[in-house]
Amino acid sequence: MTSTVGHGRTDSAIRFIAASADVIYRAFVDPRAWPQWLPPDGMTGQIYEFDARPGGTYRMALTYREDHSNAGKTSDDTDVVGGRFAELIPNHRVVQIVTFQSDDPALAGDMRMTWSLSPAAGGTDVSIIAENVPIGISKADHDVGLRSTLENLARFVEG
């Protein structure tokens, strides 16, 4: 079940990363990189489909590790997420429409995620704005997940 973007909550996070916008942007358009930095702590990722171009689609599974207390949206321990790249502006912005696959209407729907890269002294400020967050995803859990993903991205590109 899906809904149109624009009816849910908006969440956001920002982090300074000591890497150039070019290096960070490359992590956004490389399907081999995504599973290494995108899954929040406590999860692993697997890419099924990935076409990084405006209008291109992707599909991936995010699976909770055994020691994680949250339940998956698609199955007991997995979130299957599909989406499309709405906008790709190299070294500046990535906009995705993310679609959660769930039979539960509170967890299903289309969420717009805008990742912005802004040059800063010694690196880049990376911000995420998630619009139309499904109501079944708690704000507290989502905030932790967004911050965790940014920390993982920093470790991936700074290392």
C-alpha positions in Angstrom: 0.0 0.0 0.0 1.5 3.4 -0.9 0.5 7.0 -0.4 1.6 10.2 -2.0 4.5 12.1 -0.7 3.4 15.0 1.5 1.1 13.6 4.2 3.5 12.4 7.0 6.0 13.7 9.4 9.3 15.3 8.4 12.5 14.2 10.1 16.1 15.5 9.6 19.7 15.1 10.6 23.0 16.8 9.7 26.6 15.9 10.2 30.0 17.3 9.3 32.1 14.7 7.4 35.8 15.2 6.8 35.7 14.3 3.1 35.0 16.2 -0.1 31.6 16.4 -1.6 32.9 14.4 -4.6 34.0 11.5 -2.4 30.7 11.5 -0.5 28.6 11.7 -3.7 30.4 8.7 -5.2 29.3 6.7 -2.1 25.7 7.6 -3.0 25.8 6.3 -6.6 27.9 3.2 -6.0 25.8 0.0 -5.4 28.8 -1.7 -3.8 29.2 1.1 -1.3 25.5 1.3 -0.1 25.5 -1.9 2.0 28.7 -0.7 3.7 27.3 2.7 5.0 23.6 3.0 4.5 22.2 0.4 6.9 21.8 1.9 10.4 23.6 0.2 13.3 22.1 -3.2 14.1 21.2 -3.8 10.4 22.9 -5.2 7.3 22.0 -4.4 3.7 21.8 -6.3 0.4 21.2 -4.6 -3.0 18.9 -6.4 -5.4 18.6 -3.6 -8.0 20.4 -0.3 -8.5 20.3 2.2 -11.4 21.7 5.6 -10.2 20.3 8.0 -12.7 17.3 10.4 -12.5 14.3 8.1 -12.8 16.4 5.0 -12.1 15.3 2.6 -9.4 16.8 0.6 -6.6 15.6 -2.2 -4.4 17.3 -3.5 -1.3 16.8 -5.4 1.9 17.8 -4.1 5.3 17.9 -7.0 7.8 18.1 -6.6 11.6 20.9 -8.6 13.3 19.7 -11.2 15.8 20.6 -9.0 18.8 18.3 -6.1 17.6 15.0 -5.5 19.3 13.0 -3.9 16.5 10.8 -5.8 14.1 11.0 -5.5 10.4 8.4 -3.9 8.2 8.3 -6.6 5.5 9.0 -9.6 7.7 10.0 -10.3 11.2 13.6 -9.1 10.7 13.7 -7.4 7.3 12.7 -4.2 5.6 12.5 -4.5 1.8 12.8 -1.0 0.4 12.5 0.1 -3.2 12.8 3.5 -4.6 13.7 5.8 -7.4 16.2 8.5 -7.8 14.2 11.7 -8.4 17.2 14.0 -8.6 21.0 13.5 -8.8 23.1 16.6 -8.8 26.8 15.5 -8.6 28.5 16.7 -5.4 25.5 18.6 -4.3 22.2 16.7 -3.8 20.5 13.3 -4.1 16.8 13.0 -3.9 15.1 9.6 -3.5 11.5 8.5 -3.3 11.6 5.5 -0.9 8.8 3.0 -0.9 8.4 0.7 2.1 6.9 -2.7 1.3 4.5 -3.6 4.2 1.0 -4.9 4.6 0.7 -2.6 7.6 -0.6 0.8 6.2 1.2 2.6 9.2 4.5 1.3 7.8 3.9 1.6 4.1 4.1 4.5 1.8 6.4 6.8 -0.2 9.0 8.9 1.7 11.0 11.6 0.0 14.6 11.7 1.2 16.8 14.7 0.2 20.5 14.4 1.0 22.3 17.7 0.6 26.1 18.2 0.5 27.4 21.6 1.4 31.2 22.4 1.3 32.6 23.3 4.7 36.1 24.0 6.0 37.9 20.7 6.0 35.0 18.7 4.6 31.3 18.7 3.9 28.1 19.2 5.8 25.7 16.4 4.9 22.1 16.8 5.7 19.1 14.5 5.3 15.5 15.6 5.2 13.0 12.8 5.2 9.5 13.9 4.2 6.3 11.8 4.6 7.8 9.5 7.2 5.3 6.6 7.7 3.5 7.1 11.0 4.4 3.6 12.1 8.1 4.6 12.3 8.7 6.3 15.6 10.4 9.7 15.5 12.9 8.5 18.2 13.8 5.4 16.2 14.1 7.3 12.9 16.3 10.0 14.5 18.6 7.3 15.8 18.7 5.6 12.4 19.4 8.8 10.5 22.2 9.8 12.8 23.6 6.2 12.6 23.6 6.2 8.8 25.5 9.6 8.8 28.0 8.2 11.2 28.5 5.1 9.0 28.9 7.3 6.0 31.5 9.4 7.8 33.5 6.2 8.7 33.2 4.9 5.2 34.5 8.0 3.4 36.9 9.3 6.0 38.7 5.9 6.5 
